[in-house]
Amino acid sequence: MRQQISIYMKKLIGLFILSAALLSCSKSDDYLKKGKEAFKQKNYELAIANFDSVLQLTPDHAEALATRGSARYNIDDYQGAISDYTKSIEHWPKDSQNDAELGKIYADLADCYFNVNLYDAAIDNYTIAITKKNDLAVAYSGRGDAYILKGNPEVAQPDFEKAISLDPNLASAHYGLGNVKFDQKDFAGAIPHYSQAIALDPTVTKYFMDRGDSYYMTEEYAKAADDFSSVIALDPTNAKAYVFRGDAKDEQGLAQEAIEDYNKALEITPDYGLAYYNMGVTKQRLKDKAGACDAFKKALSAGYQEAEPFAKECK
């Protein structure tokens, strides 16, 4: 009799455990679904809260870890994203059928390392991503960007070319080829690549900024000014674009308009040494010695050391 009760109790406990596990699984799936929906709506904080709930119930849930990592990436929490992606990789199913998705996670992890300036770690993870999924254009493009920032444009170029062969509409890869040419001081050669990037995605300020810089270096000052104006239209708080547009206008003989741009840059960033310095150069050319001296002194006070010899002449 006791043995029968014992068997009955074991079965009852087993059913209770199974029911609890099923309930936990159901709750976990519900939180995961809510988290994904919040992520799609770009409500990243809510997404993270839901993925937190999933991971409280299932700490090794690889998909929840990876998607929480993406949400953290989108709010610039790169260290948190690195932690999540790394844990997701640890728990990801280890079979060839899952290698393509795993490759994407390695690429996302590499993006995080890139954004915290750990370019060697970024390159290593982009490379792993490519071995897992060799048609992942963004991984080739990202690795190319990392090589550029490490001062290796020649190594970067094949990666950008491979990325474009896989995805001709990948604007970042065309931009990367422009950067290769720019770093090699082939400014005219950089322009068509930047132009292609802009044609594919005209919402990215750095595409216009760097094409404008290339036009400036090839002495096409009107086109340079137009590109810097495009940057300002996209981001009115971009002080650097005002300074660069001022430089382009000054080269066209539009000194007063240049000074207006330098002043606008200083409204945005009051201690912008380059803006003061360039204003000083322009005022000096206009024979406004007092105005030039004032600008050079302020540039030096802002830490722009190139202004020192000019400021000394003002004493």
C-alpha positions as CSV (number, residue, x, y, z in Angstrom):
1,M,0.0,0.0,0.0
2,R,2.8,2.4,0.9
3,Q,4.6,1.5,-2.3
4,Q,1.4,2.3,-4.3
5,I,1.1,5.7,-2.5
6,S,4.8,6.4,-3.2
7,I,4.4,5.7,-6.9
8,Y,1.2,7.8,-7.0
9,M,3.0,10.7,-5.3
10,K,6.0,10.5,-7.7
11,K,3.6,10.6,-10.7
12,L,1.7,13.6,-9.1
13,I,5.0,15.4,-8.5
14,G,6.1,14.6,-12.1
15,L,2.9,16.0,-13.5
16,F,3.2,19.1,-11.3
17,I,6.8,19.7,-12.5
18,L,5.7,19.2,-16.1
19,S,2.8,21.6,-15.7
20,A,5.0,24.2,-14.2
21,A,7.5,23.8,-17.0
22,L,4.8,24.2,-19.6
23,L,3.4,27.2,-17.9
24,S,6.9,28.8,-17.7
25,C,7.4,28.0,-21.4
26,S,4.1,29.6,-22.3
27,K,4.9,32.8,-20.3
28,S,8.4,32.9,-21.8
29,D,6.9,32.7,-25.4
30,D,4.4,35.4,-24.5
31,Y,7.1,37.8,-23.3
32,L,9.3,36.9,-26.3
33,K,6.4,37.8,-28.7
34,K,5.8,41.1,-26.9
35,G,9.5,41.9,-26.9
36,K,9.7,41.3,-30.7
37,E,6.7,43.4,-31.3
38,A,8.0,46.3,-29.2
39,F,11.4,46.0,-31.1
40,K,9.6,46.2,-34.4
41,Q,7.9,49.4,-33.2
42,K,11.3,50.8,-32.1
43,N,10.2,50.9,-28.5
44,Y,13.6,49.5,-27.4
45,E,13.1,50.0,-23.6
46,L,9.9,48.1,-23.6
47,A,11.5,45.4,-25.7
48,I,14.3,45.1,-23.2
49,A,11.9,44.8,-20.3
50,N,10.1,41.9,-22.0
51,F,13.3,40.1,-22.9
52,D,14.4,40.6,-19.3
53,S,11.2,38.7,-18.3
54,V,12.0,35.9,-20.8
55,L,15.5,35.5,-19.4
56,Q,14.2,35.4,-15.8
57,L,12.2,32.4,-16.7
58,T,14.8,30.9,-19.2
59,P,18.3,32.3,-18.6
60,D,19.9,30.6,-21.5
61,H,17.3,31.6,-24.1
62,A,19.6,32.4,-27.1
63,E,17.1,34.2,-29.2
64,A,16.0,36.5,-26.3
65,L,19.6,37.3,-25.5
66,A,20.4,38.1,-29.2
67,T,17.3,40.3,-29.7
68,R,17.9,42.1,-26.4
69,G,21.4,42.7,-27.6
70,S,20.0,44.3,-30.7
71,A,17.7,46.5,-28.6
72,R,20.6,47.6,-26.4
73,Y,22.6,48.4,-29.6
74,N,19.9,50.6,-30.8
75,I,20.0,52.7,-27.6
76,D,23.8,52.9,-27.8
77,D,24.4,50.5,-24.9
78,Y,27.2,48.7,-26.7
79,Q,28.7,47.1,-23.7
80,G,25.3,45.6,-22.7
81,A,24.9,44.4,-26.3
82,I,28.3,42.8,-26.4
83,S,27.4,40.9,-23.2
84,D,24.1,39.7,-24.6
85,Y,25.5,38.7,-28.0
86,T,28.3,36.8,-26.4
87,K,26.0,34.9,-24.2
88,S,23.6,34.2,-27.1
89,I,26.5,32.7,-29.1
90,E,27.3,30.5,-26.1
91,H,23.8,29.1,-26.0
92,W,23.0,29.1,-29.7
93,P,22.3,25.6,-31.2
94,K,25.6,24.1,-32.5
95,D,24.6,22.7,-35.8
96,S,25.2,23.7,-39.5
97,Q,21.5,24.6,-39.9
98,N,21.8,27.4,-37.5
99,D,25.2,28.8,-38.8
100,A,23.6,31.4,-41.0
101,E,21.7,33.0,-38.1
102,L,24.8,32.6,-35.9
103,G,26.8,34.4,-38.5
104,K,24.5,37.4,-38.3
105,I,24.9,37.5,-34.5
106,Y,28.7,37.5,-34.9
107,A,28.3,40.4,-37.3
108,D,26.1,42.3,-34.8
109,L,28.7,41.6,-32.1
110,A,31.4,42.9,-34.4
111,D,29.4,46.1,-35.0
112,C,29.4,46.7,-31.2
113,Y,33.2,46.3,-31.0
114,F,33.5,48.7,-33.9
115,N,31.4,51.3,-32.1
116,V,33.6,51.2,-29.0
117,N,36.7,51.5,-31.2
118,L,38.0,47.9,-30.7
119,Y,38.7,47.4,-34.3
120,D,40.8,44.2,-34.0
121,A,38.0,42.5,-32.1
122,A,35.5,43.8,-34.7
123,I,37.7,42.4,-37.5
124,D,37.9,39.0,-35.8
125,N,34.1,38.8,-35.3
126,Y,33.3,40.0,-38.9
127,T,35.7,37.2,-40.1
128,I,33.9,34.6,-38.1
129,A,30.5,35.9,-39.3
130,I,31.8,35.5,-42.9
131,T,32.9,31.9,-42.2
132,K,29.4,31.1,-40.9
133,K,27.6,33.0,-43.7
134,N,29.8,33.8,-46.6
135,D,27.2,35.9,-48.4
136,L,26.7,38.3,-45.6
137,A,27.5,41.6,-47.4
138,V,27.3,43.8,-44.2
139,A,30.0,41.7,-42.6
140,Y,32.4,42.3,-45.5
141,S,31.5,46.0,-45.5
142,G,31.9,46.3,-41.7
143,R,35.3,44.6,-41.8
144,G,36.3,47.0,-44.6
145,D,35.4,49.9,-42.4
146,A,37.5,48.5,-39.5
147,Y,40.5,48.1,-41.8
148,I,40.1,51.7,-43.0
149,L,40.2,53.0,-39.4
150,K,43.3,50.9,-38.8
151,G,44.9,52.6,-41.7
152,N,44.8,49.8,-44.2
153,P,42.7,51.0,-47.2
154,E,44.3,48.5,-49.5
155,V,43.2,45.6,-47.3
156,A,39.7,47.2,-47.0
157,Q,39.1,47.6,-50.7
158,P,38.5,43.9,-51.6
159,D,36.0,43.7,-48.7
160,F,33.9,46.6,-50.0
161,E,34.1,45.2,-53.6
162,K,32.9,41.8,-52.3
163,A,30.1,43.4,-50.3
164,I,28.9,45.3,-53.5
165,S,29.1,42.1,-55.5
166,L,26.7,40.4,-53.0
167,D,24.5,43.5,-52.5
168,P,24.8,46.3,-55.1
169,N,22.4,48.4,-53.1
170,L,24.5,48.4,-49.9
171,A,25.1,52.1,-49.6
172,S,27.7,51.7,-46.8
173,A,29.9,49.6,-49.1
174,H,29.9,52.2,-51.8
175,Y,30.8,54.8,-49.1
176,G,33.6,52.5,-47.9
177,L,35.1,52.5,-51.4
178,G,34.9,56.3,-51.4
179,N,36.9,56.2,-48.1
180,V,39.5,54.0,-49.7
181,K,40.0,56.5,-52.5
182,F,40.0,59.4,-50.1
183,D,42.6,57.8,-47.8
184,Q,44.7,57.3,-50.9
185,K,44.3,61.0,-51.6
186,D,42.5,60.2,-54.9
187,F,39.8,62.7,-54.1
188,A,38.4,62.8,-57.6
189,G,38.1,59.0,-57.5
190,A,36.3,59.1,-54.2
191,I,33.5,61.3,-55.5
192,P,31.6,58.8,-57.7
193,H,31.6,56.2,-54.9
194,Y,30.2,58.8,-52.4
195,S,27.6,59.8,-55.0
196,Q,26.5,56.2,-55.4
197,A,26.1,55.9,-51.6
198,I,24.0,59.1,-51.6
199,A,21.8,57.9,-54.5
200,L,21.1,54.7,-52.5
201,D,20.5,56.5,-49.1
202,P,20.3,60.3,-49.2
203,T,19.5,60.4,-45.4
204,V,23.1,59.8,-44.2
205,T,25.0,63.0,-43.3
206,K,28.5,61.6,-43.6
207,Y,28.0,60.6,-47.2
208,F,27.3,64.3,-48.1
209,M,30.0,65.5,-45.7
210,D,32.8,63.4,-47.2
211,R,31.7,64.0,-50.8
212,G,31.7,67.7,-50.0
213,D,35.2,67.4,-48.5
214,S,36.3,65.6,-51.7
215,Y,34.8,68.4,-53.9
216,Y,36.7,70.9,-51.7
217,M,40.0,69.1,-52.2
218,T,39.5,69.1,-56.0
219,E,38.7,72.8,-55.8
220,E,35.0,72.4,-56.8
221,Y,34.0,74.8,-54.1
222,A,30.4,75.5,-55.2
223,K,29.6,71.7,-55.2
224,A,31.3,71.4,-51.9
225,A,29.2,74.1,-50.4
226,D,26.0,72.5,-51.8
227,D,26.9,69.2,-50.1
228,F,27.6,70.9,-46.8
229,S,24.2,72.6,-47.1
230,S,22.7,69.1,-47.6
231,V,24.3,68.1,-44.3
232,I,22.9,71.1,-42.5
233,A,19.4,70.4,-44.0
234,L,19.6,66.9,-42.5
235,D,21.2,68.0,-39.2
236,P,20.9,71.7,-38.4
237,T,23.1,71.2,-35.3
238,N,26.1,70.0,-37.3
239,A,28.7,72.7,-36.4
240,K,31.4,71.1,-38.6
241,A,29.2,71.4,-41.7
242,Y,28.8,75.1,-41.1
243,V,32.6,75.6,-40.7
244,F,33.3,73.5,-43.9
245,R,30.6,75.4,-45.8
246,G,32.2,78.6,-44.6
247,D,35.5,77.5,-46.0
248,A,34.0,76.6,-49.3
249,K,32.3,80.0,-49.5
250,D,35.5,81.8,-48.5
251,E,37.3,80.1,-51.4
252,Q,34.5,81.5,-53.7
253,G,35.2,85.0,-52.5
254,L,32.0,85.1,-50.4
255,A,33.8,86.2,-47.2
256,Q,30.8,87.7,-45.4
257,E,28.8,84.5,-46.0
258,A,31.7,82.5,-44.7
259,I,31.9,84.6,-41.5
260,E,28.1,84.0,-41.0
261,D,28.7,80.3,-41.2
262,Y,31.6,80.4,-38.7
263,N,29.4,82.4,-36.4
264,K,26.6,79.9,-36.8
265,A,29.0,77.1,-35.9
266,L,30.0,78.9,-32.8
267,E,26.3,79.4,-31.7
268,I,26.1,75.6,-31.8
269,T,29.6,74.9,-30.3
270,P,30.9,78.0,-28.5
271,D,34.4,76.6,-28.0
272,Y,34.9,75.5,-31.5
273,G,38.6,76.5,-32.1
274,L,38.6,75.7,-35.8
275,A,35.6,78.0,-36.4
276,Y,37.4,80.9,-34.6
277,Y,40.7,80.2,-36.4
278,N,39.1,80.1,-39.9
279,M,37.1,83.3,-39.1
280,G,40.4,84.9,-38.1
281,V,42.0,83.9,-41.5
282,T,39.0,85.3,-43.4
283,K,39.0,88.6,-41.4
284,Q,42.7,88.9,-41.8
285,R,42.2,88.7,-45.6
286,L,39.6,91.4,-45.3
287,K,42.2,93.6,-43.5
288,D,40.1,93.5,-40.3
289,K,43.1,93.2,-38.0
290,A,41.1,93.8,-34.8
291,G,38.5,91.2,-35.7
292,A,41.2,88.7,-36.9
293,C,43.2,89.1,-33.6
294,D,40.1,88.6,-31.5
295,A,39.2,85.4,-33.5
296,F,42.8,84.0,-33.2
297,K,43.0,84.7,-29.5
298,K,39.6,82.9,-29.0
299,A,40.8,80.0,-31.1
300,L,43.9,79.7,-28.9
301,S,41.8,79.9,-25.8
302,A,39.7,77.1,-27.1
303,G,42.8,74.9,-27.5
304,Y,43.4,75.3,-31.2
305,Q,47.2,75.6,-31.1
306,E,47.6,76.4,-34.8
307,A,46.3,79.9,-33.9
308,E,49.3,80.6,-31.5
309,P,51.7,82.3,-34.0
310,F,48.8,84.6,-35.3
311,A,47.7,85.4,-31.8
312,K,51.3,86.4,-30.8
313,E,51.5,88.8,-33.7
314,C,48.5,90.6,-32.2
315,K,50.3,91.6,-29.1
